[in-house]
Amino acid sequence: MVVTIHTTYKTADKTFVEDTETTRLHQTLDFLDDSVWIINADWTLAYINKATEKLINRPAETIVGCNVFETFHPTPDVREAVERVKQTGVAETLRIDGEALGGWIHVAIHPQGSYLCVIMRHINEIVELERRVNLERILLSSVTEGIFGVDSNGLIRFINPAAARMLKNITNVIGYHKHDAIPHYKADNTPYRYDCPIMRTIRDGKRRQVTGEVFIISDGTHLPVEYIVSPTEENGEITGAVVSFQDITARLEGEKAAFAASATEQALRDLQQALQPPKPDLSNPALGVCYRPADDTTGAGGDLYDWQMLPCGELHLAVVDVVGKGLPAMRDALAVTHAIRMLSLAKTPLTDLVYQTDQLLTNAYPELAATTVIARYNPKTGLLKFVSGGHPPPLLLNPDGTHKYLEASGRALGWIEAGTDDVHEMIVPENGRVIFYTDGLIEAHRDLSQGMLDLAGLARQQSHLNAESLATHLVEAVLSGAARRDDCLALVLERLPS
């Protein structure tokens, strides 16, 4: 046990006590914030300072001389460390979670001859800081955005793994200026130097969000980025900035592709509209048409119609339904309607029109398959004549609300022996309507018989609509509840009272 020795001497008017070196050391240790323990070779406690008394909430005189293990029951790791230091003479440090002593404590054990000196200090703030730093490291490593930080001079102080990957595994940039390590270009491909948004944020402290600019990555290629730069502050002073960025290459490519697709789709819609013939200038009959392709995005499809006045004074009507969808089907439908028109203007008889059209197109379009209905209508007499090439029968709506499907036989274009000599003739009654359509209007529920019944029911229910409105209603009503989607076309001819 440490013994304190005092030497006393007197002068004429005062008495002095001169402390020994040990006493002065103890007094010095009492000013420390760290807890200091001196342990004898027999594990008895020789000395504790004031900080230790405060830590264990006991005065020194009550425990000095006591066995430290029996009095304080240290954790196994502390006891083992103390014993190792005594045996090896090599100092050790460890960290303990001393809940009863106010939190985390750093323990340093030093050999001092036959004694051991144990120094303890609270490190709650250090542990909390380490926890936060570790959490920040985990967060920085887990996010997909690239993140790097710069100081007030623009020197890079940290960079997360995502940023390193996006910049082609660039890692040895700490301490380099941002513009040297990661060159930065404006949206117009002119280089920044020190006037970039990052450096401006360091100067004025304003948060900025930027898109469309470029970082030059380690292999020299350009990386289009969108980034947010935020200032960092300490005690009211700007200490640098943090940059969070994303690679927007895929987004820009998607936008470019979407723009190109949109332009193509608009061109197809314009083409489809341009192919639709103008409505004949007739006061009677009234005509209406509505067409919706299966692919609404392109506006292209294989259903097409034609109407025109022939030199003989008859109205030519044709509805064509080509097998297929999209632009190829639209091309084939256009070829069929133009061939029918040309042959009609050449005064080809109705009985030969389907056959002649098939013969005209066979060599140029060997894979073409299409159904069609071709009609002649006399506006003066109301006489309607038509032939069918495998097409669904037109629907007659009588003024009294009854209906009838007008059957005519014939083989479709592209089939062996395409054509027909079966010409259907009838007088359309005043206020009567004939609806020509494509099979998308009756196949929405897969049952053709039911589809034809539904179409007739819809037409009767909306008999008050004019020809144009009726055509639109039929198409939109069928498609609104359709279980399948196909090109749909409805053309309505209405004989008005004379």
C-alpha positions as CSV (number, residue, x, y, z in Angstrom):
1,M,0.0,0.0,0.0
2,V,1.3,3.4,-0.9
3,V,2.5,5.3,2.2
4,T,2.5,9.1,2.2
5,I,5.5,10.6,4.1
6,H,5.5,14.2,5.4
7,T,8.5,16.3,6.4
8,T,7.7,19.1,8.8
9,Y,9.9,22.2,9.5
10,K,9.4,25.6,11.1
11,T,10.5,29.2,10.5
12,A,10.2,32.2,12.9
13,D,6.6,32.8,12.1
14,K,5.2,29.8,10.2
15,T,5.1,26.1,10.1
16,F,5.5,24.3,6.7
17,V,4.7,20.7,5.6
18,E,6.7,19.6,2.6
19,D,4.8,16.9,0.6
20,T,6.7,14.0,-0.8
21,E,6.6,13.2,-4.6
22,T,3.9,10.7,-4.1
23,T,1.7,13.1,-2.3
24,R,2.1,15.7,-5.0
25,L,1.3,13.0,-7.7
26,H,-2.0,12.1,-5.8
27,Q,-3.0,15.8,-5.6
28,T,-2.3,16.2,-9.3
29,L,-4.4,13.1,-10.1
30,D,-7.3,14.5,-8.1
31,F,-7.6,17.3,-10.7
32,L,-8.1,14.8,-13.6
33,D,-11.5,14.1,-15.1
34,D,-10.4,10.5,-15.8
35,S,-10.8,7.9,-13.1
36,V,-7.5,6.5,-11.8
37,W,-7.1,3.3,-9.8
38,I,-3.8,2.0,-8.3
39,I,-4.0,-1.7,-7.6
40,N,-1.4,-3.6,-5.5
41,A,0.1,-6.9,-6.4
42,D,-2.2,-8.7,-4.1
43,W,-5.3,-7.2,-5.9
44,T,-6.0,-4.8,-3.1
45,L,-6.8,-1.2,-4.0
46,A,-4.0,1.2,-3.1
47,Y,-5.4,4.5,-4.3
48,I,-8.3,6.1,-6.2
49,N,-8.6,9.8,-7.2
50,K,-11.5,12.2,-6.7
51,A,-13.0,11.3,-10.2
52,T,-13.1,7.7,-9.1
53,E,-14.9,8.5,-5.9
54,K,-17.5,10.4,-8.0
55,L,-17.7,7.5,-10.5
56,I,-18.4,4.8,-7.9
57,N,-20.1,7.2,-5.5
58,R,-18.0,6.1,-2.5
59,P,-15.2,7.8,-0.6
60,A,-11.7,6.4,-0.9
61,E,-11.2,5.5,2.7
62,T,-14.1,3.0,2.6
63,I,-12.6,0.9,-0.2
64,V,-8.8,1.5,-0.2
65,G,-7.2,-1.8,1.0
66,C,-10.1,-3.9,-0.2
67,N,-9.8,-6.6,-2.9
68,V,-11.0,-5.1,-6.1
69,F,-12.4,-8.3,-7.5
70,E,-14.4,-9.1,-4.4
71,T,-15.6,-5.5,-4.0
72,F,-16.5,-4.5,-7.5
73,H,-17.1,-7.9,-9.3
74,P,-15.8,-6.7,-12.7
75,T,-17.0,-8.4,-15.9
76,P,-15.0,-11.4,-17.1
77,D,-13.3,-9.5,-19.9
78,V,-12.1,-6.8,-17.6
79,R,-10.8,-9.3,-15.0
80,E,-9.0,-11.3,-17.7
81,A,-7.4,-8.1,-19.1
82,V,-6.2,-7.0,-15.7
83,E,-4.7,-10.5,-15.0
84,R,-3.0,-10.6,-18.4
85,V,-1.4,-7.2,-17.9
86,K,-0.1,-8.3,-14.5
87,Q,1.3,-11.5,-16.1
88,T,2.7,-10.1,-19.3
89,G,3.6,-6.6,-18.3
90,V,2.0,-5.4,-21.6
91,A,-0.6,-2.6,-21.4
92,E,-4.1,-3.2,-22.7
93,T,-7.2,-1.2,-23.5
94,L,-10.8,-2.2,-23.8
95,R,-14.2,-0.7,-24.0
96,I,-17.1,-1.7,-21.6
97,D,-20.7,-0.8,-21.5
98,G,-20.9,0.2,-17.9
99,E,-24.5,0.9,-17.5
100,A,-24.2,1.2,-13.7
101,L,-21.3,3.7,-14.1
102,G,-23.2,5.9,-16.6
103,G,-22.6,4.4,-20.0
104,W,-19.7,3.4,-22.2
105,I,-16.2,3.5,-20.6
106,H,-12.7,3.3,-22.0
107,V,-10.4,1.3,-19.8
108,A,-6.6,1.5,-20.0
109,I,-4.5,-0.9,-17.9
110,H,-0.8,-0.1,-17.5
111,P,1.8,-2.1,-15.5
112,Q,3.8,0.0,-13.0
113,G,6.3,-2.4,-11.4
114,S,4.4,-4.5,-8.9
115,Y,1.4,-2.2,-9.2
116,L,-1.2,-1.8,-11.9
117,C,-2.6,1.6,-12.9
118,V,-6.1,1.5,-14.4
119,I,-7.5,4.6,-16.0
120,M,-11.2,5.0,-17.0
121,R,-13.0,7.6,-18.9
122,H,-16.6,8.0,-20.2
123,I,-16.8,7.8,-24.0
124,N,-20.5,8.1,-24.5
125,E,-20.1,11.0,-27.0
126,I,-17.4,9.1,-28.9
127,V,-19.5,6.0,-29.1
128,E,-22.5,8.0,-30.3
129,L,-20.3,9.7,-32.9
130,E,-19.0,6.4,-34.0
131,R,-22.6,5.1,-34.2
132,R,-23.6,8.0,-36.3
133,V,-20.6,7.7,-38.6
134,N,-21.2,4.0,-39.0
135,L,-24.9,4.6,-39.8
136,E,-23.9,7.3,-42.3
137,R,-21.5,4.9,-43.9
138,I,-24.1,2.2,-44.1
139,L,-26.6,4.6,-45.6
140,L,-24.1,6.0,-48.1
141,S,-23.2,2.5,-49.1
142,S,-26.8,1.3,-49.5
143,V,-28.3,4.2,-51.5
144,T,-28.4,3.9,-55.3
145,E,-27.7,7.6,-55.8
146,G,-24.1,8.7,-56.2
147,I,-23.1,11.0,-53.3
148,F,-19.8,12.9,-52.7
149,G,-18.9,15.7,-50.5
150,V,-16.5,18.6,-51.0
151,D,-15.0,21.1,-48.6
152,S,-15.1,24.9,-48.9
153,N,-12.3,24.8,-51.4
154,G,-14.0,22.2,-53.6
155,L,-11.7,19.4,-52.5
156,I,-13.4,16.0,-52.3
157,R,-13.7,14.6,-48.8
158,F,-15.8,11.5,-49.3
159,I,-17.5,9.5,-52.1
160,N,-19.9,6.6,-51.7
161,P,-19.7,3.3,-53.5
162,A,-22.6,4.1,-55.9
163,A,-20.8,7.2,-57.0
164,A,-17.6,5.3,-57.5
165,R,-19.4,2.7,-59.6
166,M,-21.2,5.3,-61.8
167,L,-17.9,7.0,-62.3
168,K,-16.3,3.7,-63.4
169,N,-14.9,2.7,-60.0
170,I,-13.2,6.0,-59.4
171,T,-12.0,5.9,-55.7
172,N,-8.7,7.6,-55.4
173,V,-10.1,11.1,-55.5
174,I,-10.1,12.1,-51.9
175,G,-8.2,15.4,-51.5
176,Y,-8.5,16.3,-55.2
177,H,-10.5,19.2,-56.5
178,K,-13.8,18.2,-57.8
179,H,-13.2,19.7,-61.2
180,D,-9.9,17.8,-61.5
181,A,-11.3,14.5,-60.3
182,I,-14.7,14.7,-61.9
183,P,-14.7,17.2,-64.9
184,H,-18.1,18.8,-65.3
185,Y,-19.8,20.0,-68.4
186,K,-22.8,22.2,-69.0
187,A,-25.9,20.9,-70.9
188,D,-24.5,22.5,-74.1
189,N,-21.3,20.5,-73.7
190,T,-19.1,23.5,-72.7
191,P,-16.9,22.7,-69.7
192,Y,-17.3,24.3,-66.2
193,R,-14.4,25.3,-64.2
194,Y,-15.0,27.1,-61.0
195,D,-18.4,28.7,-61.9
196,C,-20.4,25.4,-61.7
197,P,-23.5,25.1,-59.5
198,I,-21.5,23.1,-56.9
199,M,-19.0,25.9,-56.4
200,R,-21.7,28.6,-56.5
201,T,-23.5,26.7,-53.7
202,I,-20.3,26.8,-51.6
203,R,-20.1,30.6,-52.1
204,D,-23.8,31.6,-51.6
205,G,-25.2,28.7,-49.5
206,K,-28.2,28.1,-51.9
207,R,-29.4,24.6,-52.5
208,R,-29.6,23.8,-56.3
209,Q,-31.3,21.1,-58.4
210,V,-29.8,20.6,-61.8
211,T,-30.5,18.3,-64.7
212,G,-29.2,17.7,-68.2
213,E,-25.5,18.3,-67.3
214,V,-22.6,15.9,-67.8
215,F,-19.8,14.4,-65.6
216,I,-16.8,13.1,-67.4
217,I,-16.0,9.7,-65.9
218,S,-12.7,7.9,-65.5
219,D,-12.7,6.3,-69.0
220,G,-13.4,9.6,-70.6
221,T,-17.0,9.0,-71.6
222,H,-19.8,11.4,-70.8
223,L,-22.3,10.6,-68.0
224,P,-25.5,12.6,-68.2
225,V,-26.7,13.4,-64.7
226,E,-29.4,15.0,-62.6
227,Y,-28.1,16.2,-59.2
228,I,-28.9,18.1,-56.1
229,V,-26.2,20.2,-54.4
230,S,-26.7,21.2,-50.8
231,P,-24.5,23.4,-48.6
232,T,-23.0,22.1,-45.4
233,E,-22.6,24.4,-42.4
234,E,-20.9,24.5,-39.1
235,N,-21.4,27.4,-36.6
236,G,-23.2,29.4,-39.2
237,E,-20.3,29.1,-41.7
238,I,-20.5,27.2,-45.0
239,T,-18.0,24.4,-44.8
240,G,-18.6,22.8,-48.2
241,A,-21.4,20.9,-50.1
242,V,-22.9,17.5,-50.6
243,V,-23.8,16.4,-54.1
244,S,-26.3,13.6,-54.8
245,F,-26.6,12.6,-58.4
246,Q,-28.3,10.1,-60.7
247,D,-27.3,8.6,-64.0
248,I,-30.1,9.7,-66.4
249,T,-28.8,7.9,-69.5
250,A,-31.7,5.4,-69.5
251,R,-34.2,8.1,-68.9
252,L,-32.9,10.3,-71.7
253,E,-32.8,7.3,-74.1
254,G,-36.4,6.5,-73.1
255,E,-37.5,10.1,-73.7
256,K,-35.7,10.1,-77.0
257,A,-37.4,6.8,-78.0
258,A,-40.8,8.0,-76.7
259,F,-40.4,11.2,-78.8
260,A,-39.5,9.2,-81.9
261,A,-42.4,6.8,-81.3
262,S,-44.8,9.8,-80.7
263,A,-43.6,11.4,-83.9
264,T,-44.1,8.1,-85.8
265,E,-47.5,7.5,-84.2
266,Q,-48.6,11.0,-85.2
267,A,-47.4,10.4,-88.7
268,L,-49.4,7.2,-88.8
269,R,-52.5,9.0,-87.5
270,D,-52.1,11.7,-90.1
271,L,-51.6,9.1,-92.8
272,Q,-54.7,7.1,-91.7
273,Q,-56.7,10.3,-91.8
274,A,-55.3,11.2,-95.2
275,L,-56.4,7.8,-96.5
276,Q,-59.9,8.3,-95.4
277,P,-61.8,9.6,-98.5
278,P,-63.9,12.8,-98.2
279,K,-67.6,12.3,-97.7
280,P,-69.5,12.6,-100.9
281,D,-71.5,15.9,-101.2
282,L,-74.9,14.4,-101.0
283,S,-78.1,15.7,-99.4
284,N,-79.6,12.2,-99.6
285,P,-78.6,9.6,-98.4
286,A,-77.1,10.6,-95.1
287,L,-73.7,9.0,-94.4
288,G,-71.8,8.4,-91.2
289,V,-68.6,6.4,-90.4
290,C,-66.5,5.6,-87.3
291,Y,-63.3,3.7,-87.2
292,R,-61.2,2.6,-84.2
293,P,-58.0,0.6,-84.7
294,A,-57.0,-2.1,-82.3
295,D,-53.7,-0.2,-81.6
296,D,-54.9,3.2,-80.4
297,T,-51.3,4.3,-80.0
298,T,-50.5,4.2,-83.8
299,G,-53.9,4.7,-85.3
300,A,-53.0,2.2,-87.9
301,G,-55.1,-0.9,-88.7
302,G,-56.5,-3.2,-91.4
303,D,-60.1,-1.9,-91.6
304,L,-60.7,0.7,-94.3
305,Y,-63.7,2.1,-96.3
306,D,-64.3,4.0,-99.5
307,W,-67.1,6.0,-100.8
308,Q,-67.4,8.1,-104.0
309,M,-69.9,9.1,-106.7
310,L,-69.4,7.2,-109.9
311,P,-69.8,8.8,-113.3
312,C,-73.0,6.8,-113.7
313,G,-74.6,8.7,-110.8
314,E,-74.4,5.8,-108.3
315,L,-72.7,5.9,-105.0
316,H,-69.9,3.5,-104.6
317,L,-69.4,2.0,-101.1
318,A,-66.7,-0.4,-100.0
319,V,-65.7,-1.8,-96.6
320,V,-62.5,-3.8,-96.4
321,D,-61.1,-5.9,-93.4
322,V,-57.6,-7.2,-93.9
323,V,-56.2,-10.0,-91.8
324,G,-53.6,-8.5,-89.4
325,K,-53.0,-5.3,-87.5
326,G,-50.9,-2.2,-87.5
327,L,-49.1,-0.6,-90.3
328,P,-48.7,-3.7,-92.6
329,A,-52.5,-4.3,-92.4
330,M,-53.1,-0.7,-93.2
331,R,-50.9,-1.0,-96.2
332,D,-52.8,-4.0,-97.5
333,A,-56.2,-2.5,-96.8
334,L,-55.1,0.6,-98.8
335,A,-54.1,-1.6,-101.7
336,V,-57.4,-3.4,-101.7
337,T,-59.6,-0.3,-101.5
338,H,-57.6,1.4,-104.3
339,A,-57.8,-1.7,-106.5
340,I,-61.6,-1.8,-105.9
341,R,-61.9,1.9,-106.7
342,M,-59.9,1.6,-109.9
343,L,-61.9,-1.4,-111.1
344,S,-65.2,0.4,-110.2
345,L,-64.2,3.5,-112.2
346,A,-63.3,1.1,-115.1
347,K,-67.0,0.0,-115.0
348,T,-66.2,-3.6,-113.8
349,P,-69.5,-5.4,-113.1
350,L,-70.3,-6.0,-109.4
351,T,-70.3,-9.8,-110.1
352,D,-66.6,-9.5,-111.1
353,L,-65.2,-7.0,-108.7
354,V,-64.1,-9.3,-105.9
355,Y,-62.5,-11.8,-108.4
356,Q,-60.8,-9.0,-110.4
357,T,-59.4,-7.4,-107.2
358,D,-58.0,-10.6,-106.0
359,Q,-56.3,-11.3,-109.4
360,L,-54.9,-7.7,-109.5
361,L,-53.3,-8.1,-106.1
362,T,-52.2,-11.7,-106.0
363,N,-48.7,-11.3,-107.4
364,A,-47.9,-8.1,-105.5
365,Y,-49.3,-9.3,-102.2
366,P,-49.1,-13.1,-102.1
367,E,-49.8,-13.2,-98.3
368,L,-52.8,-10.9,-98.4
369,A,-56.1,-12.1,-97.0
370,A,-59.1,-9.8,-96.7
371,T,-62.9,-9.7,-96.6
372,T,-64.9,-7.0,-98.3
373,V,-68.4,-5.8,-99.1
374,I,-68.9,-3.7,-102.2
375,A,-72.1,-1.8,-102.8
376,R,-73.8,0.5,-105.4
377,Y,-76.6,2.8,-104.2
378,N,-78.9,4.9,-106.4
379,P,-79.8,8.1,-104.5
380,K,-82.8,8.7,-106.7
381,T,-84.5,5.3,-106.4
382,G,-83.0,3.9,-103.2
383,L,-81.9,0.8,-105.0
384,L,-79.0,-0.9,-103.2
385,K,-76.9,-3.6,-104.8
386,F,-73.9,-5.3,-103.1
387,V,-71.6,-8.3,-103.3
388,S,-69.6,-9.9,-100.5
389,G,-66.2,-11.4,-100.4
390,G,-66.5,-13.4,-97.2
391,H,-67.6,-10.4,-95.2
392,P,-70.2,-10.2,-92.4
393,P,-73.7,-9.3,-93.7
394,P,-74.9,-5.7,-93.7
395,L,-77.6,-4.9,-91.2
396,L,-80.9,-3.3,-92.4
397,L,-82.8,-1.2,-89.8
398,N,-86.4,-0.6,-90.9
399,P,-88.4,2.5,-89.9
400,D,-90.7,0.4,-87.8
401,G,-87.8,-0.8,-85.6
402,T,-87.4,-4.3,-87.1
403,H,-84.1,-5.4,-88.5
404,K,-82.7,-7.9,-91.0
405,Y,-79.2,-9.1,-91.9
406,L,-78.7,-9.0,-95.7
407,E,-76.9,-12.2,-96.6
408,A,-74.8,-12.5,-99.7
409,S,-72.3,-15.3,-100.4
410,G,-68.7,-15.0,-101.7
411,R,-65.1,-16.0,-101.1
412,A,-62.6,-13.7,-99.4
413,L,-59.6,-12.1,-101.2
414,G,-56.6,-14.4,-101.0
415,W,-58.7,-17.6,-101.0
416,I,-58.9,-20.0,-103.9
417,E,-61.5,-18.9,-106.4
418,A,-62.1,-15.7,-104.6
419,G,-65.2,-13.8,-105.6
420,T,-68.9,-14.2,-106.2
421,D,-71.7,-13.8,-108.7
422,D,-74.3,-13.4,-105.8
423,V,-75.5,-9.8,-106.1
424,H,-78.0,-8.8,-103.4
425,E,-80.5,-6.2,-104.5
426,M,-83.1,-4.3,-102.4
427,I,-84.9,-0.9,-102.1
428,V,-83.9,0.8,-98.9
429,P,-87.1,2.2,-97.4
430,E,-87.3,5.9,-96.5
431,N,-85.9,6.4,-93.0
432,G,-84.3,3.0,-93.3
433,R,-80.7,2.5,-92.6
434,V,-78.1,0.0,-93.8
435,I,-75.1,-0.6,-91.5
436,F,-71.9,-1.9,-93.1
437,Y,-69.3,-3.0,-90.5
438,T,-66.2,-5.1,-89.9
439,D,-66.1,-8.2,-87.7
440,G,-64.5,-6.4,-84.8
441,L,-68.0,-5.1,-84.1
442,I,-69.5,-8.5,-83.6
443,E,-66.5,-10.5,-82.2
444,A,-65.9,-8.6,-79.0
445,H,-67.4,-11.4,-77.0
446,R,-66.1,-14.3,-79.2
447,D,-69.7,-15.5,-80.0
448,L,-70.6,-14.3,-83.5
449,S,-74.3,-15.1,-83.2
450,Q,-74.5,-13.2,-79.9
451,G,-72.4,-10.4,-81.4
452,M,-74.8,-9.9,-84.2
453,L,-77.8,-9.9,-81.9
454,D,-76.1,-7.3,-79.7
455,L,-75.2,-5.1,-82.7
456,A,-78.9,-5.2,-83.8
457,G,-80.1,-4.4,-80.3
458,L,-77.7,-1.4,-80.0
459,A,-78.8,-0.1,-83.4
460,R,-82.5,-0.3,-82.5
461,Q,-81.9,1.4,-79.1
462,Q,-80.2,4.4,-80.7
463,S,-82.4,4.7,-83.8
464,H,-83.0,8.4,-82.9
465,L,-79.4,9.2,-83.6
466,N,-78.3,10.6,-87.0
467,A,-76.1,8.5,-89.3
468,E,-72.8,9.9,-88.0
469,S,-73.7,9.7,-84.3
470,L,-75.1,6.2,-84.7
471,A,-71.8,4.9,-86.3
472,T,-69.8,6.4,-83.5
473,H,-72.1,5.0,-80.8
474,L,-72.0,1.5,-82.2
475,V,-68.2,1.3,-82.2
476,E,-67.6,3.0,-78.9
477,A,-70.4,1.0,-77.1
478,V,-69.0,-2.3,-78.4
479,L,-65.4,-1.5,-77.5
480,S,-66.3,-0.2,-74.0
481,G,-67.3,-3.7,-72.8
482,A,-65.2,-5.8,-75.1
483,A,-63.5,-8.9,-73.8
484,R,-61.1,-8.8,-76.8
485,R,-59.9,-6.0,-79.0
486,D,-59.9,-5.8,-82.8
487,D,-60.1,-3.1,-85.4
488,C,-63.7,-1.8,-85.6
489,L,-65.5,0.1,-88.3
490,A,-69.1,1.0,-88.8
491,L,-70.5,2.8,-91.9
492,V,-74.1,3.9,-91.9
493,L,-76.2,4.7,-95.0
494,E,-79.6,6.3,-94.2
495,R,-82.2,7.0,-96.9
496,L,-83.9,10.3,-95.9
497,P,-87.5,11.1,-97.0
498,S,-87.6,12.6,-100.4
